[in-house]
Amino acid sequence: MLLPLPILYSFRRCPYAIRARLAIRAAGVPVALREVVLRSKPAELLAASPKGTVPVLVLPDGTVLDQSLDIMRWALAQHDPQGWLRADESAEMQSLIDLNDQQFKPLLDAYKYAPERAAASSDEAVALMLAPLEQRLLRHSHLLRDTASLADMALLPFVRQFAAVDAAWFAAAPLPKLQAWLQRLTGAGLFESVMARYAPWQAGDDAPVFGR
């Protein structure tokens, strides 16, 4: 008898959902992927997590994970073949992710959506996050070491989003190591595989299996 799969509610372009999918794919843990249209959220998503944001993972026992980092850690706890988690890096890793989620993300949103604040927000974002990441990448090819970690994959979708706001500006910015890091990770098969397009899910649809 086949056990039911965990259900992942996702939205292709959401950076939080992207990083959850990266960990699930890297771990090789199969889930039933329900692609969401954010302007028309399915009742099943809202019943699982009333805040209505993605990603949301519903486990077969009814447990709901509605924070992207919790989903990443859940997946990697099942299997971490690329060694994204290391106990000796946990504090430094969490500090980088907290800085991204709590301080960099609001600046990114202002840069994208508030034209009157775009220049100032961009400058603040570079000083706060991007320039320090550049300095880190002078020491290693990735943020903590010479292989990818949870920190790289948790920050990647947000740096990618920042770079896309004004691609010409970002390409000319004095951030060569960060540019190379971004190009290398987004050009890898893992990232490309999690950006595949899926039809929006509706009640009664079979959800495609994602992650293995």
N, C-alpha and C positions, 0 to 999 in steps of 0.2 A: 504493500500500500504506500503510495507516494504521499509524503507529508506536504501540507500547503507551504508555499513560499512566502517569505516576508513581502510586503507590498511597499513599494517606494513611490510616493507622489513627488513628481519632479517637474521642472520647467527648463527647457533646454538652455536658455541664455542666463538664467539666474546664477550668479557666481557662487552662492551658497550651495545650490543644487549641483553645480559642476564639481565642487570639491568633494561632495558626498559621493558622486558617481565615480570620481577618480579612485577613491579608496575602495569602493565596492568592486570596481573592475580590477584593481591591483590585487585585491584579496582573492578574487575569483569566486566570490560568494553570489550565488544566483538569487535574484529578486524578481518579482513581477513589477514591471515599470508602468506606472500610470502617468502619462504626460498630461499636464494640466494646462488649461487655458485660464490665465489669471483673472480675466474679466468675467469668467463664468465658471467658478470653482464648483467641483462636484460636491454634492451633499455628503458623500462618504469621506472626503477630505476634511470638511468642516466638522463632521461628527468625531473624527479621530483627533483633530487639533483645531479648536475653535478660532485660534488666531489666524488661521487660513493662509499661512505662508509655507513655502516649500524650502527645503525638502522635509518630508515627513516619512518616517519608516514605521510601519505597523508590523510587529512580529506575530508569528502564528499564535503565541499565547496571549495576545491582546496588548502587550506592552507597546507603548508609542514613544518613539524618539523623534522630537521635532526641533532639534538643534543640529546643525550640520556637523559640528565637531563630535557630538555624541555618536552620530551615524558613522563618521570616519573611524572613530576609536572602536566602535562595535565591530565594524568590518575587519579591521586589522587585528582585533582580538581573536577572530576566527582563523585568520591566516595572514601573515605579513612576510611574503616571500622576498620582497625587496628591502626589508629592514628599515621601514619608515619610522618605526618607534624604537627608541633606545632610552632606557631608564636614566642614564647619566645625562641625557639632553632634555629631560622633560621640563625643567624649570625655564631654560632658555627658549625652548620651543614655545611654551605657553606664553612667555613674555612677548615674543614676536607676534604671535597670533592675536593676543589681546590688543597690542598696539594697532594692528591692522583693523580689527573688528570695531574697536571702540573709538579710535581717533582718525585713522586713515580713511575708513569708509565714509564718514560724514564729509570729509574734504573731497573725496571722489564724487560723491553725489552733488555737492555744490559746484564742482568743476564741470560736471555733465549737464546739470539742470538749471543752474542759476548764472546766466551769462554776465550779469553785473558783478558777480563775485568770482568769475572763472579764473582770472589772472592771479588774484590773491590766493585763491584756494589751491591753484596749481603750485605756486611758489611754496605755500605751507606744506603741501603734500610731499614735494621734493625734499624739503628740509627735514620733515618729520620722518619719512619712510624711505623714499627712493634713494637719496644720497647715502644714508646709512647702509642700505642694502648693497649699493655699489661698493662701499668700503668692505663689507663682509666678503663680497665676491672677489676681492683682490687676494684673499687668503685661500679660498676654496672655490671649486667650480659650482658648488651649491651653497645654500645659506649657512649650514652648520658644518658641512664636511664635503668630501668630494663625491658623495652619492646623495641622492634625493632623500629627504626626510618628510615627515608630516608637515613641517613648517613650510617647505617649498610648495607642497601641493595645496596647502590651505591658503597661501598667499597668491599663488599663481593666477587664479581667475580674476582677482582684484587688480593686480598689476596689469594684466592683459586688458582689462576694461579701461584702466587709466590710459594705457598706451593708445587705445583705439579712439579716444575722444579727439585727439589731434595727432594722427599718425606721423605726419611730416615733422611736427615739432618734436615728438618723442624720438624719432629716428635721428634727429640732429642734436639732441640733448647730450651733454657730456656724461653719459651713463653707459659706456660701451660694454662693461661687464654685465650689467643688468639687461641690456638689449640682447646680448648673446644668450644669457640665461633664459630669457623669455622666448626667444626664437627656438632654442634647443628643446625646451619643454613643450611648447605648443606644437612643434613640428614632429614630436614623437608619436609613435603609434598609439600609445596609451591615451594621450589627450584627444587625438583624432577619433578614437573609438568611442569616447564618451560624448562626442558632439554630434553623433548621428541623429538624424531627424526621425521622430516618431509621430504618428497620427495622434491627435488628442483622444484621450480615453473618455468613454461614456459608460454609464452603468449598463451592464449586460455584455460589454466587450470583453474579449479575451485579451489580457495584457501580455505583451511580449516579455520573454525572459531576458533579463539583463544581468551582466556581471560575470558570466563564465565564458 
